[in-house]
């Protein structure tokens, strides 16, 4: 009698960082373990991006289970607002998707949007 074993992969956090002028990376960390702590033998990742939240028109497959980043140039992202997420894959299938990340590219680099957080408490010091 054959047994089918299903392995659930962990969802991965996705971050967007600028490493060099004109190169913006999507970075992620993955332990290579499933939700039960067992090895997953990752076969790769899929990064999905689109100009609308939840509507991904670009699906970029990375057939390398040890990969930990991809550039916006590799994804073919032009300047503008983008929404992206990604999944890990193994021979059984994909993980749950990461949280969606919204960002804006200008000149190939991510642009910080919004006002800064309030500074800490104001202290008056007498000299």
VOPAGU-2260 file (C-alpha; in pm, 1 decimal, decimal comma):
REM VOPAGU-2260
SITE   aa  ch    i         X         Y         Z
SITE  UNK   A    0       0,0       0,0       0,0
SITE  UNK   A    1     144,9     336,5    -105,0
SITE  UNK   A    2     121,7     637,5     122,9
SITE  UNK   A    3      98,7     993,9      -0,4
SITE  UNK   A    4     271,7    1244,1     224,8
SITE  UNK   A    5     179,2    1609,6     184,8
SITE  UNK   A    6     423,7    1868,2     309,0
SITE  UNK   A    7     303,2    2222,0     374,2
SITE  UNK   A    8     568,4    2486,0     307,7
SITE  UNK   A    9     606,5    2796,9     519,2
SITE  UNK   A   10     497,5    3132,9     381,0
SITE  UNK   A   11     801,0    3358,1     340,7
SITE  UNK   A   12     838,3    3726,6     426,5
SITE  UNK   A   13     935,4    3934,9     123,3
SITE  UNK   A   14    1139,8    4253,7     156,3
SITE  UNK   A   15    1244,8    4509,1    -102,2
SITE  UNK   A   16    1593,2    4659,8     -75,4
SITE  UNK   A   17    1820,6    4877,5    -288,9
SITE  UNK   A   18    2167,9    4720,9    -308,3
SITE  UNK   A   19    2345,6    4913,1    -584,6
SITE  UNK   A   20    2256,9    5212,9    -796,0
SITE  UNK   A   21    1986,0    5099,9   -1035,5
SITE  UNK   A   22    1950,4    4754,8    -876,3
SITE  UNK   A   23    1663,0    4684,0    -643,8
SITE  UNK   A   24    1629,9    4335,2    -499,0
SITE  UNK   A   25    1344,2    4137,0    -355,7
SITE  UNK   A   26    1501,2    3944,3     -67,3
SITE  UNK   A   27    1363,6    3654,8     135,2
SITE  UNK   A   28    1475,3    3405,5     393,1
SITE  UNK   A   29    1374,3    3042,8     401,9
SITE  UNK   A   30    1487,0    2778,7     646,5
SITE  UNK   A   31    1415,9    2494,3     403,2
SITE  UNK   A   32    1175,2    2348,0     658,1
SITE  UNK   A   33     801,1    2294,2     639,8
SITE  UNK   A   34     545,9    2404,5     902,0
SITE  UNK   A   35     623,0    2085,9    1098,4
SITE  UNK   A   36     999,9    2144,7    1098,3
SITE  UNK   A   37    1076,7    1878,2     835,2
SITE  UNK   A   38    1312,4    1940,8     537,3
SITE  UNK   A   39    1125,8    2041,9     218,7
SITE  UNK   A   40    1382,0    1996,7     -61,8
SITE  UNK   A   41    1285,4    2324,3    -226,1
SITE  UNK   A   42    1282,2    2329,5    -604,8
SITE  UNK   A   43    1249,7    2706,7    -640,4
SITE  UNK   A   44    1040,7    3018,2    -596,0
SITE  UNK   A   45     783,1    3213,7    -794,4
SITE  UNK   A   46     766,3    3593,5    -760,2
SITE  UNK   A   47     437,5    3746,9    -880,0
SITE  UNK   A   48     386,8    4119,3    -942,1
SITE  UNK   A   49     117,1    4344,3   -1082,1
SITE  UNK   A   50      10,4    4707,8   -1103,6
SITE  UNK   A   51    -306,1    4633,6    -899,6
SITE  UNK   A   52    -332,0    4470,8    -557,8
SITE  UNK   A   53    -401,9    4098,3    -595,5
SITE  UNK   A   54    -381,7    4110,0    -977,6
SITE  UNK   A   55     -44,8    3966,3   -1079,3
SITE  UNK   A   56      45,5    3990,1   -1446,9
SITE  UNK   A   57     412,1    3896,9   -1403,0
SITE  UNK   A   58     503,9    3552,0   -1269,8
SITE  UNK   A   59     879,0    3496,8   -1255,9
SITE  UNK   A   60     996,1    3141,1   -1180,0
SITE  UNK   A   61    1331,2    3090,9   -1011,0
SITE  UNK   A   62    1422,5    2721,0   -1051,7
SITE  UNK   A   63    1674,7    2726,4    -765,6
SITE  UNK   A   64    1576,7    2622,3    -413,0
SITE  UNK   A   65    1878,3    2803,0    -268,2
SITE  UNK   A   66    1797,5    3142,3    -426,9
SITE  UNK   A   67    1737,4    3425,3    -181,6
SITE  UNK   A   68    1678,2    3727,2    -406,7
SITE  UNK   A   69    1581,0    3852,5    -751,8
SITE  UNK   A   70    1623,2    4200,0    -900,7
SITE  UNK   A   71    1348,0    4420,7   -1034,0
SITE  UNK   A   72    1539,6    4425,1   -1364,1
SITE  UNK   A   73    1512,3    4043,9   -1387,3
SITE  UNK   A   74    1138,5    4076,1   -1320,8
SITE  UNK   A   75    1110,0    4344,6   -1590,8
SITE  UNK   A   76     949,7    4601,6   -1359,5
SITE  UNK   A   77     930,9    4956,6   -1495,1
SITE  UNK   A   78     897,7    5269,2   -1283,0
SITE  UNK   A   79     559,7    5295,6   -1111,1
SITE  UNK   A   80     360,8    5135,3    -830,8
SITE  UNK   A   81     383,4    4757,4    -794,1
SITE  UNK   A   82     230,2    4490,1    -573,3
SITE  UNK   A   83     430,6    4169,4    -531,2
SITE  UNK   A   84     428,4    3842,5    -339,9
SITE  UNK   A   85     606,5    3510,6    -374,2
SITE  UNK   A   86     586,0    3140,7    -293,9
SITE  UNK   A   87     836,8    2860,2    -237,6
SITE  UNK   A   88     793,5    2538,1    -435,8
SITE  UNK   A   89     891,1    2173,2    -402,4
SITE  UNK   A   90     788,0    1857,9    -590,9
SITE  UNK   A   91     453,5    1854,6    -409,6
SITE  UNK   A   92     356,2    2211,7    -491,7
SITE  UNK   A   93     372,8    2575,4    -379,2
SITE  UNK   A   94     371,6    2719,3     -27,8
SITE  UNK   A   95     117,7    2972,0      90,7
SITE  UNK   A   96     202,7    3314,3     -55,5
SITE  UNK   A   97     400,8    3574,4     134,0
SITE  UNK   A   98     227,2    3892,7     240,8
SITE  UNK   A   99     180,0    4130,1     -51,0
SITE  UNK   A  100     429,1    4416,1     -66,8
SITE  UNK   A  101     337,0    4753,8    -220,2
SITE  UNK   A  102     615,4    4981,8    -339,9
SITE  UNK   A  103     695,0    5244,7    -600,3
SITE  UNK   A  104     997,0    5241,5    -829,7
SITE  UNK   A  105    1148,1    5564,5    -966,0
SITE  UNK   A  106    1468,5    5546,6   -1165,9
SITE  UNK   A  107    1485,3    5174,6   -1083,5
SITE  UNK   A  108    1498,8    5240,8    -707,9
SITE  UNK   A  109    1228,1    5205,8    -441,7
SITE  UNK   A  110    1079,9    5535,7    -326,3
SITE  UNK   A  111     987,0    5585,5      38,0
SITE  UNK   A  112     627,8    5705,4      58,4
SITE  UNK   A  113     440,4    5861,3     347,5
SITE  UNK   A  114     542,9    6088,1     630,1
SITE  UNK   A  115     806,5    5983,3     882,2
SITE  UNK   A  116     711,6    5854,0    1224,7
SITE  UNK   A  117     703,8    6106,4    1507,7
SITE  UNK   A  118    1037,8    6155,8    1682,2
SITE  UNK   A  119    1087,9    6040,9    2041,6
SITE  UNK   A  120    1016,0    6253,1    2346,7
SITE  UNK   A  121    1154,2    6607,6    2353,2
SITE  UNK   A  122    1394,3    6662,1    2642,4
SITE  UNK   A  123    1525,5    6997,2    2767,0
SITE  UNK   A  124    1872,1    6982,1    2919,3
SITE  UNK   A  125    2023,3    7271,0    3116,3
SITE  UNK   A  126    2397,8    7318,1    3072,9
